[in-house]
Every structure is written in structure tokens, then in C-alpha cells.
């Protein structure tokens, strides 16, 4: 069953009417309404396109958090063959907020690391809503070091509201683990490509997104803090999240202007959740192009390319 966001009410009404007419046609109560259904479908499609062509930053944040949006598990199934997950950081334990392992992307061996939020209540609890603890980032470092040792490119898929802020995580060195993971990304001698597929929240995101190429889905967000968190700090009123979202420049369209990301990956009309397979195909092409642009570079050139990219942020607008 499709889930609609608050601002999608007009589209929901059109599509509800279409389903109602289809049900009538299927029951035999109406046999001459095919033309009416086609008209309503066209109106719904156009309304959806118009709506998503002019989303506000806050609306994009809602789309990025959509419960039916494809998650890391979906992209791994859709893009990676022979995927073998690896677990544990060899220091404390396993963190299921971060999934990682090795597989083949279009026939070539790669390392894949991503933050999984989960789709059902049970899965969300299992994966801690995609908010990694220190052991998750230490696992990511372990996998990146293995990829570097064997000369395998690294693909990271970012989708988290942020690193887990619990007491246990802080006691086990959350900030240090994030810093080590960011440093591991910077030090890789193999190309790495990061994709913000939903939420890119704070240090929890950048810990695995410090890459040669940073891609971002059209309706994803990437920010130092959530709009609600920013509103609570600035105005002590989380209800002003919409104002914060606008001021923070969290959208792909804003961030590409500042050089924070390198490419916007278009989503199907209505967002990635409307047509997951089309999203897989488009993202697969974007990742393949990014890796292809980097494959001829030596390890030293890969590192220099990455350093130059991040040092340039904020210097030229």
C-alpha cells in the first residue's frame, strides 16, 4: 500500500479515484470508463511532476525520510552481485546499523559499505534506525583497509540521521571512531565513491562519505544537523524546522553549487520509492561513470585528487 506525504494530498486524491474506477471496472459494474481512467492517470502523473519540480527544502527532507524509500539492502541486492557481508570490528562487537562486505559491481570486485535504517519496526530496531555506534565505524575502517590492501574500489551508501548519541557509544569513543573512519576514507589509495541516498546526517554521514566522488540523489538531504535539531538550538523551537531547512542549504541543488557534492542523480517522478528499479538503473550508471573516471589514477593520484577536492570546498563559489 502506497504511503503519501502530507503535501501529496492532491496526487493521493487523483490516484484514489483511479483505483476506485479500476475496482468498478474489475467488478463488471462499469465497462466504459477506460477513457476516464486514462485521463485521471494523466492528471495524477502531471500533478506529481509539477509537485516534485518545486519541492521546498523541508519537503525534500520528508521525501528523503520516506518510509518506502529504497534502503541500502535494496541497493545492494539491485546493484551488487555475489555480495558477501562481513561483520564485527575485531575490538568490541557487531553493529548492524552499518552493513559492509565485498561483491561485484558490473563484474568488477568492489567493497560496499552503507548505513541501513530498516523497513519494518523490527528491522529498524535491529539496525538502530541507521545510527551507527563506534563499532560500526571501526568495522567500516576494517573493510576499507582490506579493500585498500587488495586494490578494490570502495562504494559507500549514506543514509543516516547521524551517529548514535547514546551513553554507551560515547563511552566507547564515538567521536574518535568517526574521526578514524573519516581519516581512513581520506587515506585510501583506491578510488572511493559515496552516494547520499536518503539522509546524510552530520559526522555520522561524513565518516563514510569523504570520497573522490560524492553523488547525491535528487531528493536526498545532506547536513551538519537535522532541521529539527537546528531549530531547537537556534530558536529553541523544533516546530520551526521548515525555516531551518531553508536556511541550512541541505538539498542537492544547493550543495552542488558550493562544491560539497559532485553530481546530482535524478530520481523517478515522485521520488525513488515510486520506481525503485528505475532508481537502481540510474544510480548504477552514475556509479559506473564515477569509478570509470578514476580507474586510471595511481594510488598517489587518487589521494591527491581527494585532498584537492575537499580543500577546495568553500574557496570558490
Sine and cosine of phi, psi and omega as CSV:
sin_phi,cos_phi,sin_psi,cos_psi,sin_omega,cos_omega
0.00,0.00,0.77,-0.64,-0.06,-1.00
-0.96,0.29,0.68,-0.74,0.05,-1.00
-0.97,-0.23,0.76,-0.65,-0.03,-1.00
-0.95,-0.30,0.60,-0.80,0.12,-0.99
-0.99,0.12,0.31,-0.95,-0.08,-1.00
-0.83,0.55,-0.63,0.77,-0.07,-1.00
-0.98,0.18,-0.02,1.00,0.00,-1.00
-0.99,-0.14,0.32,0.95,-0.09,-1.00
-0.86,0.51,-0.64,0.77,-0.02,-1.00
-0.89,0.45,-0.66,0.75,0.03,-1.00
-0.92,0.38,-0.64,0.77,0.00,-1.00
-0.87,0.49,-0.63,0.77,0.00,-1.00
-0.91,0.42,-0.70,0.71,0.04,-1.00
-0.86,0.50,-0.75,0.66,-0.08,-1.00
-0.94,0.35,-0.52,0.86,0.07,-1.00
-0.91,0.41,-0.64,0.77,0.02,-1.00
-0.91,0.41,-0.64,0.77,0.05,-1.00
-0.87,0.50,-0.73,0.68,-0.01,-1.00
-0.89,0.45,-0.60,0.80,0.02,-1.00
-0.90,0.44,-0.69,0.72,0.01,-1.00
-0.93,0.38,-0.59,0.80,0.04,-1.00
-0.90,0.43,-0.64,0.77,0.02,-1.00
-0.90,0.44,-0.63,0.77,0.04,-1.00
-0.90,0.44,-0.70,0.72,0.00,-1.00
-0.89,0.45,-0.65,0.76,-0.02,-1.00
-0.92,0.38,-0.53,0.85,-0.02,-1.00
-0.99,0.15,-0.13,0.99,0.02,-1.00
1.00,0.06,0.02,1.00,-0.01,-1.00
-0.97,0.26,-0.37,0.93,0.01,-1.00
-0.58,-0.81,0.76,-0.64,-0.06,-1.00
-0.86,-0.51,-0.05,1.00,-0.08,-1.00
-0.85,-0.53,0.53,0.85,-0.05,-1.00
-0.94,-0.33,0.21,0.98,0.00,-1.00
-0.85,0.52,-0.66,0.75,0.00,-1.00
-0.91,0.41,-0.63,0.78,0.02,-1.00
-0.91,0.42,-0.65,0.76,0.04,-1.00
-0.88,0.47,-0.70,0.71,-0.01,-1.00
-0.87,0.49,-0.65,0.76,0.02,-1.00
-0.90,0.44,-0.70,0.72,0.00,-1.00
-0.92,0.40,-0.62,0.78,0.04,-1.00
-0.89,0.45,-0.65,0.76,0.02,-1.00
-0.90,0.43,-0.66,0.75,0.03,-1.00
-0.90,0.43,-0.67,0.74,0.02,-1.00
-0.89,0.45,-0.68,0.73,0.01,-1.00
-0.89,0.45,-0.69,0.73,0.00,-1.00
-0.93,0.38,-0.65,0.76,0.03,-1.00
-0.88,0.48,-0.63,0.77,0.01,-1.00
-0.91,0.41,-0.71,0.71,0.01,-1.00
-0.89,0.46,-0.71,0.71,0.00,-1.00
-0.89,0.45,-0.66,0.75,-0.02,-1.00
-0.90,0.43,-0.73,0.68,-0.08,-1.00
-0.98,0.19,-0.20,0.98,0.07,-1.00
-0.98,0.19,-0.25,0.97,-0.08,-1.00
-0.72,-0.70,0.63,0.78,0.00,-1.00
-0.94,0.35,0.61,-0.79,0.13,-0.99
-0.98,0.18,0.29,-0.96,0.05,-1.00
-0.83,0.56,-0.61,0.79,0.01,-1.00
-0.92,0.38,-0.65,0.76,0.05,-1.00
-0.90,0.44,-0.60,0.80,0.07,-1.00
-0.90,0.44,-0.60,0.80,0.05,-1.00
-0.88,0.47,-0.65,0.76,0.03,-1.00
-0.92,0.40,-0.63,0.77,0.04,-1.00
-0.91,0.41,-0.67,0.75,0.00,-1.00
-0.87,0.48,-0.46,0.89,-0.01,-1.00
-0.99,-0.15,0.10,0.99,-0.09,-1.00
-0.81,0.59,0.75,-0.66,-0.07,-1.00
-0.89,0.46,-0.38,0.93,-0.01,-1.00
-0.99,-0.16,0.11,0.99,0.02,-1.00
-0.92,0.40,0.64,-0.77,0.02,-1.00
-0.85,0.53,0.66,-0.76,-0.01,-1.00
-0.95,-0.30,-0.02,-1.00,-0.05,-1.00
-0.84,0.55,-0.69,0.73,0.01,-1.00
-0.84,0.54,-0.64,0.77,-0.01,-1.00
-0.91,0.41,-0.68,0.73,-0.01,-1.00
-0.93,0.38,-0.59,0.81,0.03,-1.00
-0.90,0.43,-0.70,0.72,0.03,-1.00
-0.89,0.45,-0.65,0.76,-0.09,-1.00
-0.98,0.18,-0.44,0.90,-0.13,-0.99
-0.90,-0.44,-0.39,0.92,-0.14,-0.99
-0.92,-0.39,0.79,-0.61,0.06,-1.00
-0.99,-0.13,0.46,-0.89,0.07,-1.00
0.80,0.60,0.63,0.78,-0.04,-1.00
-0.94,0.34,0.77,-0.64,0.05,-1.00
-0.86,-0.50,0.96,-0.29,-0.01,-1.00
-0.96,0.27,0.55,-0.84,0.09,-1.00
-0.87,-0.50,0.54,-0.84,-0.11,-0.99
-0.81,-0.59,0.41,-0.91,0.14,-0.99
1.00,0.06,0.50,-0.87,0.01,-1.00
-0.97,-0.23,0.01,1.00,-0.02,-1.00
0.90,0.44,0.31,0.95,0.03,-1.00
-0.76,-0.65,-0.68,0.73,-0.05,-1.00
-0.77,-0.64,-0.81,0.58,-0.05,-1.00
0.05,-1.00,-0.29,-0.96,-0.01,-1.00
-0.99,-0.16,0.64,-0.77,0.08,-1.00
-0.84,-0.55,0.91,-0.41,-0.09,-1.00
-1.00,0.09,0.01,1.00,0.11,-0.99
-0.94,0.34,-0.48,0.87,0.05,-1.00
-0.93,-0.37,0.84,-0.55,0.08,-1.00
-0.98,-0.22,0.62,-0.79,0.01,-1.00
-0.37,-0.93,0.43,-0.90,0.03,-1.00
0.14,-0.99,-0.29,-0.96,-0.06,-1.00
-0.81,-0.59,0.54,-0.84,0.02,-1.00
-0.25,-0.97,-0.32,-0.95,0.01,-1.00
-0.85,-0.53,0.78,-0.63,0.09,-1.00
-0.95,-0.33,0.94,-0.35,-0.05,-1.00
0.81,0.59,0.67,0.75,0.08,-1.00
1.00,0.01,-0.23,0.97,-0.04,-1.00
-0.98,-0.20,0.69,-0.72,0.00,-1.00
-0.93,0.37,0.68,-0.73,-0.02,-1.00
-0.59,-0.81,0.29,-0.96,0.18,-0.98
-0.97,-0.23,0.72,-0.69,-0.01,-1.00
-0.84,-0.55,0.76,-0.65,0.03,-1.00
-0.72,-0.69,0.71,-0.71,0.01,-1.00
-0.37,-0.93,0.31,-0.95,0.03,-1.00
-0.99,-0.16,0.85,-0.52,-0.05,-1.00
-0.97,-0.25,0.83,-0.55,0.01,-1.00
-1.00,0.06,-0.52,0.86,-0.10,-1.00
1.00,-0.05,0.47,-0.88,-0.06,-1.00
-0.97,-0.24,-0.63,0.78,0.02,-1.00
-0.98,-0.18,0.17,-0.99,0.02,-1.00
-0.86,0.51,-0.69,0.73,0.00,-1.00
-0.88,0.47,-0.69,0.72,-0.01,-1.00
-0.93,0.36,-0.62,0.79,0.00,-1.00
-0.89,0.46,-0.65,0.76,0.05,-1.00
-0.92,0.39,-0.66,0.75,0.01,-1.00
-0.87,0.50,-0.69,0.73,-0.05,-1.00
-1.00,-0.06,0.12,0.99,0.03,-1.00
0.82,0.58,0.61,0.79,0.06,-1.00
0.85,0.52,0.43,0.90,0.02,-1.00
0.98,0.19,0.14,0.99,-0.01,-1.00
-0.99,-0.12,0.96,-0.28,-0.13,-0.99
-0.98,0.21,0.51,-0.86,0.15,-0.99
-0.99,-0.10,0.09,-1.00,-0.04,-1.00
-0.81,0.58,-0.62,0.79,-0.02,-1.00
-0.90,0.43,-0.45,0.89,0.07,-1.00
-0.92,0.39,-0.71,0.71,0.01,-1.00
-0.94,0.33,-0.52,0.85,0.06,-1.00
-0.95,0.33,-0.53,0.85,0.12,-0.99
-0.91,0.43,-0.67,0.74,0.02,-1.00
-0.87,0.50,-0.66,0.75,0.03,-1.00
-0.89,0.46,-0.68,0.73,0.00,-1.00
-0.87,0.50,-0.68,0.73,-0.01,-1.00
-0.94,0.35,-0.64,0.77,0.03,-1.00
-0.90,0.44,-0.63,0.78,0.03,-1.00
-0.91,0.42,-0.61,0.79,0.06,-1.00
-0.91,0.42,-0.68,0.73,0.01,-1.00
-0.88,0.48,-0.67,0.74,0.00,-1.00
-0.89,0.45,-0.65,0.76,-0.03,-1.00
-0.89,0.45,-0.60,0.80,-0.06,-1.00
-0.98,-0.19,0.10,0.99,0.08,-1.00
0.94,0.35,0.60,0.80,-0.03,-1.00
-0.96,-0.27,0.73,-0.68,0.06,-1.00
-0.88,0.48,0.44,-0.90,-0.02,-1.00
-0.91,-0.42,0.79,-0.62,0.10,-1.00
-0.92,-0.39,0.82,-0.58,0.04,-1.00
-0.88,-0.47,0.65,-0.76,-0.02,-1.00
-0.89,-0.46,0.90,-0.43,-0.16,-0.99
-0.98,-0.18,0.82,-0.57,0.06,-1.00
-0.34,-0.94,1.00,0.08,-0.03,-1.00
-0.47,-0.88,0.55,-0.83,0.10,-0.99
-0.97,0.24,-0.26,0.97,0.00,-1.00
0.52,-0.85,0.15,-0.99,0.07,-1.00
-0.93,0.37,0.50,-0.86,-0.04,-1.00
-0.92,0.40,0.80,-0.60,-0.08,-1.00
-0.99,-0.11,0.33,0.94,-0.06,-1.00
-0.94,0.35,0.28,-0.96,-0.04,-1.00
-0.87,0.49,-0.71,0.70,-0.01,-1.00
-0.87,0.50,-0.65,0.76,0.01,-1.00
-0.90,0.44,-0.67,0.74,0.02,-1.00
-0.92,0.40,-0.62,0.79,0.02,-1.00
-0.91,0.42,-0.50,0.86,-0.01,-1.00
-1.00,-0.03,0.14,0.99,0.14,-0.99
1.00,0.00,0.78,0.63,-0.05,-1.00
-0.86,0.51,-0.76,0.65,-0.05,-1.00
-0.88,0.47,-0.67,0.75,0.00,-1.00
-0.90,0.43,-0.63,0.77,-0.01,-1.00
-0.91,0.40,-0.65,0.76,0.04,-1.00
-0.90,0.44,-0.69,0.72,0.00,-1.00
-0.89,0.45,-0.67,0.74,0.01,-1.00
-0.90,0.44,-0.62,0.78,0.00,-1.00
-0.93,0.37,-0.67,0.75,0.06,-1.00
-0.88,0.48,-0.67,0.74,0.02,-1.00
-0.90,0.43,-0.61,0.79,0.02,-1.00
-0.90,0.43,-0.64,0.77,0.06,-1.00
-0.87,0.49,-0.72,0.70,-0.04,-1.00
-0.91,0.41,-0.52,0.85,-0.10,-1.00
-1.00,0.01,-0.06,1.00,-0.03,-1.00
-0.88,0.48,0.69,-0.73,0.09,-1.00
-1.00,-0.07,0.06,1.00,0.06,-1.00
-0.92,-0.40,0.45,-0.90,0.01,-1.00
-0.89,0.46,0.61,-0.79,0.15,-0.99
-0.75,-0.66,0.64,-0.77,-0.01,-1.00
-0.82,-0.57,0.81,-0.59,0.03,-1.00
-0.94,-0.34,0.61,-0.80,0.04,-1.00
-0.77,-0.63,0.85,-0.53,0.12,-0.99
-1.00,0.08,0.96,-0.28,-0.11,-0.99
-1.00,-0.09,-0.28,0.96,0.01,-1.00
-0.54,-0.84,-0.98,-0.21,0.08,-1.00
-1.00,-0.10,0.71,-0.70,0.15,-0.99
-0.90,-0.43,1.00,-0.03,-0.17,-0.99
-0.98,-0.21,0.94,-0.35,0.25,-0.97
0.84,0.54,-0.48,-0.88,-0.02,-1.00
-0.89,0.45,-0.43,0.90,0.05,-1.00
-0.87,0.49,-0.48,0.88,0.04,-1.00
-1.00,0.05,-0.74,0.67,-0.12,-0.99
-0.92,0.40,-0.32,0.95,0.02,-1.00
-0.86,0.51,-0.46,0.89,0.04,-1.00
-0.86,-0.51,0.12,0.99,-0.08,-1.00
-0.93,-0.36,0.17,0.99,0.02,-1.00
-0.99,0.10,0.99,0.12,-0.22,-0.98
-0.82,-0.57,0.26,-0.96,0.09,-1.00
-0.85,0.52,-0.65,0.76,0.04,-1.00
-0.78,-0.63,0.81,-0.59,0.06,-1.00
-0.92,-0.40,0.92,-0.39,0.02,-1.00
-0.98,-0.22,0.38,-0.92,-0.03,-1.00
-0.56,-0.83,0.77,-0.64,0.06,-1.00
-0.90,0.43,0.46,-0.89,-0.15,-0.99
-0.81,0.59,-0.62,0.79,-0.06,-1.00
-0.93,-0.37,0.38,0.93,0.10,-0.99
-0.99,0.12,0.20,-0.98,0.08,-1.00
-0.76,-0.65,0.43,-0.90,-0.06,-1.00
-0.54,-0.84,0.89,-0.45,-0.13,-0.99
-0.44,-0.90,0.28,-0.96,-0.01,-1.00
-0.97,0.23,-0.37,0.93,0.01,-1.00
-0.37,-0.93,0.36,-0.93,0.03,-1.00
-0.94,0.35,0.44,-0.90,0.05,-1.00
-0.84,0.55,-0.61,0.79,0.03,-1.00
-0.90,0.43,-0.66,0.75,0.02,-1.00
-0.91,0.42,-0.67,0.74,0.02,-1.00
-0.90,0.45,-0.67,0.74,0.01,-1.00
-0.90,0.44,-0.62,0.79,0.01,-1.00
-0.91,0.41,-0.59,0.81,-0.01,-1.00
-0.97,0.22,-0.73,0.68,-0.10,-1.00
-0.97,0.26,-0.69,0.73,-0.10,-1.00
-0.88,-0.48,0.01,1.00,-0.08,-1.00
0.80,0.61,0.63,0.78,-0.05,-1.00
-0.45,-0.89,0.99,-0.16,-0.07,-1.00
-0.92,0.38,-0.27,0.96,0.02,-1.00
-0.94,0.35,-0.20,0.98,0.03,-1.00
-1.00,-0.05,0.45,0.89,-0.01,-1.00
-0.86,0.50,-0.55,0.84,0.01,-1.00
-0.90,0.44,-0.66,0.75,0.05,-1.00
-0.90,0.44,-0.67,0.74,0.00,-1.00
-0.90,0.44,-0.68,0.73,-0.02,-1.00
-0.86,0.51,-0.64,0.77,0.01,-1.00
-0.92,0.38,-0.65,0.76,-0.06,-1.00
-0.97,0.23,-0.45,0.89,-0.14,-0.99
-0.99,0.17,-0.26,0.97,-0.01,-1.00
0.85,0.53,0.90,0.44,-0.11,-0.99
-0.98,-0.18,-0.09,1.00,-0.09,-1.00
-1.00,0.06,0.33,-0.95,0.03,-1.00
-0.88,0.48,-0.59,0.80,-0.04,-1.00
-0.91,0.40,-0.56,0.83,0.07,-1.00
-0.97,0.25,-0.70,0.71,-0.15,-0.99
-0.94,0.33,-0.47,0.88,0.03,-1.00
-0.94,0.34,-0.48,0.88,0.05,-1.00
-0.92,0.39,-0.54,0.84,-0.03,-1.00
-1.00,0.03,-0.05,1.00,0.00,-1.00
0.98,0.20,0.22,0.98,0.01,-1.00
-0.96,0.28,-0.58,0.81,0.08,-1.00
-0.87,-0.50,0.24,-0.97,-0.09,-1.00
-0.96,-0.27,-0.41,0.91,-0.07,-1.00
-0.37,-0.93,0.60,-0.80,0.12,-0.99
-0.99,-0.16,0.79,-0.61,0.02,-1.00
-0.99,-0.13,0.89,-0.45,-0.05,-1.00
-0.88,0.47,0.58,-0.82,0.08,-1.00
-0.96,-0.26,0.38,-0.92,0.09,-1.00
-0.88,0.48,0.40,-0.92,0.06,-1.00
-0.80,0.59,0.80,-0.60,-0.03,-1.00
1.00,-0.02,0.03,1.00,0.05,-1.00
0.98,-0.18,0.25,-0.97,-0.07,-1.00
-0.87,0.49,-0.50,0.86,-0.05,-1.00
-0.95,0.32,-0.31,0.95,0.01,-1.00
-0.96,0.28,-0.53,0.85,-0.02,-1.00
-0.51,-0.86,0.97,0.23,-0.06,-1.00
-0.82,0.57,-0.62,0.79,-0.04,-1.00
-0.91,0.41,-0.66,0.75,0.05,-1.00
-0.88,0.47,-0.61,0.79,0.02,-1.00
-0.91,0.42,-0.66,0.75,0.03,-1.00
-0.86,0.51,-0.72,0.70,-0.05,-1.00
-0.90,0.44,-0.70,0.72,-0.02,-1.00
-0.92,0.40,-0.70,0.72,-0.01,-1.00
-0.92,0.38,-0.62,0.79,0.04,-1.00
-0.85,0.53,-0.68,0.74,0.04,-1.00
-0.90,0.45,-0.67,0.74,-0.03,-1.00
-0.91,0.42,-0.66,0.75,0.02,-1.00
-0.92,0.39,-0.68,0.73,0.00,-1.00
-0.87,0.50,-0.66,0.75,0.02,-1.00
-0.91,0.42,-0.67,0.74,-0.01,-1.00
-0.90,0.44,-0.70,0.71,0.02,-1.00
-0.92,0.38,-0.60,0.80,0.03,-1.00
-0.89,0.46,-0.59,0.81,0.01,-1.00
-0.93,0.38,-0.37,0.93,-0.12,-0.99
-0.96,-0.29,-0.18,0.98,-0.20,-0.98
-0.93,0.37,-0.36,0.93,-0.03,-1.00
-1.00,0.04,-0.08,1.00,-0.05,-1.00
-0.98,0.19,0.59,-0.81,0.09,-1.00
-0.97,0.24,0.26,-0.97,0.04,-1.00
-0.80,0.59,-0.67,0.74,0.02,-1.00
-0.91,0.42,-0.64,0.77,0.01,-1.00
-0.93,0.36,-0.57,0.82,0.05,-1.00
-0.89,0.46,-0.71,0.71,0.01,-1.00
-0.91,0.41,-0.68,0.73,-0.01,-1.00
-0.90,0.43,-0.64,0.77,0.04,-1.00
-0.86,0.51,-0.70,0.72,-0.03,-1.00
-0.93,0.38,-0.71,0.71,0.03,-1.00
-0.85,0.52,-0.73,0.68,-0.05,-1.00
-0.88,0.47,-0.64,0.77,-0.01,-1.00
-0.87,0.50,-0.75,0.66,-0.08,-1.00
-0.98,0.21,-0.51,0.86,0.08,-1.00
-0.93,0.38,-0.42,0.91,-0.04,-1.00
-0.98,0.18,-0.30,0.95,-0.05,-1.00
-0.89,0.46,0.81,-0.59,0.03,-1.00
1.00,0.00,-0.22,0.98,-0.02,-1.00
-1.00,0.08,-0.54,0.84,-0.01,-1.00
-0.75,-0.67,0.81,-0.58,0.00,-1.00
-0.89,-0.45,0.00,0.00,0.00,0.00
